[in-house]
Amino acid sequence: MTPEEWEIVRLSLKVGAVAVAACLPVAFALAWALARGRFPGKVLLDALIHLPLVLPPVVTGWLLLLAFGPQGPVGAWAEQALGLTFMFRWTGAALAAAVMALPLMVRAMRLSIEAVDQRLEAAAMTLGASRWRVFCTITVPLALPGVIAGTVLGFARSLGEFGATITFVSNIPGETQTLPLAIYSALQIPGGESAVTRLAMISVLLSLAALVISEVLARRMGRSAHVL
């Protein structure tokens, strides 16, 4: 491995970690709403959350460009209010990875929340426990394996993100060039097969480790909570 390739691995891990960390509270809130909420438009919300799974990634990247680009409503606000720029920056790659990982994270967390026996929560409340205490001491611990499994699965998805990222923030070495983009670039260069092999092996190992961890945690929740 060359120093440049280690830098690509480091950037990929950084993008994946930031994407999952930023996405985690949003994913849990959405999973909770879908698992326990009863409100109009629930089916539509569910469909919108899972839309990135079925949309062409290029379309997702283009929509991100419209919303988070310099002239987009969210991008212009973020730059003026927070000094945060997404275009051609690693932050944009993290945003694209988060959007693509969100459906998988929500699905795993929703299954784990639905698997929690609500009779335990009701019994605790009849003994005087507040809703917040029941949430912290019963619901979250019981749902935690699914939350962790969803987080690991989202991280694995973030590492493999390609289409939305290259459409939204391009393929800039040292800034937005993550593992899949680096493999794509190496494939375009004569004699780049050895670099492709090394980067592909790293990508396979990282993704495989994440999936194994996710499946082990899912098995601890029981068959009904499998996410793969």
N, C-alpha and C positions, 0 to 999 in steps of 0.2 A: 504494500500500500504506500502510495506517495503522500507527501504532506497535503497536497491539494485534495486527494481523495479522503483523507481523514477530516479535512475541513468540510467536505460535502457531508460526511456522516454526522459531524458535529452540528452542522446547520440543520440537517434533517431532524435530528433528535430535538434540537431547540424549537424548531417550528412545530413538531408534533406535540411536545410538552406544553408549549404556550397555547396551542389550539385546544388541547384537551382541558387544560386548567381554566381557560376562559369559557369553554363550552359547558363545563360540568354543572355549575349552578343553574344555567338555563335549561340544560337537558333534564335535570332532576325536577325542576319546577314544571316543565312540560309533561314529564312522565307522571308526576303526581296529579296534574290536572286531568290527564287522560285516564288514569287508573281510578281516581276517586271522584272526579268532578262530574256533575250533571248540568250541562248548559247547552243552549242552542249553538249550533255550528261546531259541535265536537267532532263530527265526522269530517267536516271541511278542514279543521285544524289538524287532525290526524293525517289527512291527505297532504296538506301543505308541508308538514314536518318531513314526510317520507318522499316528497317530490324530488329532492336531489338524487335519490336512488334510481329513479327511472328517467330523469331528464338527461339528455346528452350533456356530459360535463362541460363542453364548450358553451352551451347555452347558460349553464350555471355561472361560468366565468364571465360571460357577457353581461348577465344580469348584475353580477357583483360590480362589474365595470361601470354600469349605469348608476348604481346606487352609491358605491364607495369611491368612485373616481373623483378627481379634483373638481369636476363640475356637477357631480352627483349630490343629492340632498344630504345624505349621511356623511359622505366623504368631505364635502365642503364644511359641514358643521364640525366634524371631528378635527379638521386641520385648524380651524379658527378657534374653537373652544378648548381643545386638548393638545393642539400641536402634534396631532397624530396623522401620519401620512401612510396610505396603503399602497399607492401605485409604485410599482418597481421596487418595493421594499419587502424585507422578510416578514414584516407585520401583515402585508397583504397575502403572502403565502400562508401564514398562520390562519388568517381569516378564511381563505378558501378551504384549507384543510378542516377547519372547524365546521364549516357549513356542510361539507361532505361527510364528516364523522357524526354529526348531530343525529341523523335518523337511527343509526345503529345504537348509539348511546341511549336515546330515548326508549327504543324498543326493549333493550335489556333491563333498563331501570323500571320501566312500566311493568314488565313481567314479574320482577322481584317485589314490587309494591303490591301487585295484585295477589301474590302468593302469601302475603302476610295475613295471618288469621285475625280478622277484625274482632272476633270474640275475645281475644286476649286484650285488645285495646279497650273494649267495652267493660271487661271485668276490672281493669285497672282504674277506669274512670268511676265505676261504682264504688271503688274503695277510696275515692277522694283525690285521685291524681288529676292534675290539670291536663288540658289537651297538649300543651307544650311539653310537659314531662312525659306523657305517654309517647309523644312523637320522638323525643330524644332517647328514652330508655327502652322502648319496645319496637316502634316502627322502624327507626333508622338501623338499630343493630340487626334486626331480622332481614331487612332489605339490603344490608351492606354488601353481602357477596355479589348480588346482582349489580349494585352500583359500581363496585370495583371491576366486575367482569365487563360491564358496559364501558367503563373508562379505558380499560386495557384494549378492548376491541376498537374503540374510537381512536386510540393512539396508533394501533396497527393500520387502521384505515388512513390516518393522517400521513403515515410514512409512505403509503402507496399513492397518494393523490398526485394526479398529473394534468388532466385536461383542463379543469377549472383554474389551476394555478398558472399554467403557461398562457392561458387566455387572459387572465386578470393581471398578472405581474411579470409576464414574460420569463425568459430563461437567462438570468444574469449570474455568471459565476461569482461566488462569494456573497451574493445578496439574496437571490431567490432560487438558485440552482440546487434543488434537493436531489435525493437519490434517483427517483424516476427520471427527472429532467437531465441529470448528468449521464445516465445510461443512454437516454435518447440522443444526447449530443455526441457521446462516444461512438454510437452506432453510425453516425454520419461521417466519421473520420476514418480514412483508410488506416488499417493497423490498430484500430482501437479495440480489437476483440479482447485483449487481455484486461484492459480497464473495465470493459463491460462485464467480463466474467467475475472480476473481483467485486465490483459494486453490486452486481446481481446476487452474488453469494451472501454479501452482507445484508442486502435487502431481504432475501429469503430467510436468513437466520433470525433477523429481528422480527419479521412478521410471524414466523413459525413460533417463536418463543411467546409472543403476545397472544396468539391464538390458543396455545396450549394452556397458558395461565388462565385465559378467559374461560376455556372449557372446564378446567379443574374447578374453578370457582362456581361455574354454573351447575356442575354436578353436585356440589355441596348444597345447592338450593333445592335439588330434586329435579325430577324429569320434566315437570311442568314449566320450569324456568330456563330450559336450555335456550341459548341464543344463537347457536350455530345450526 
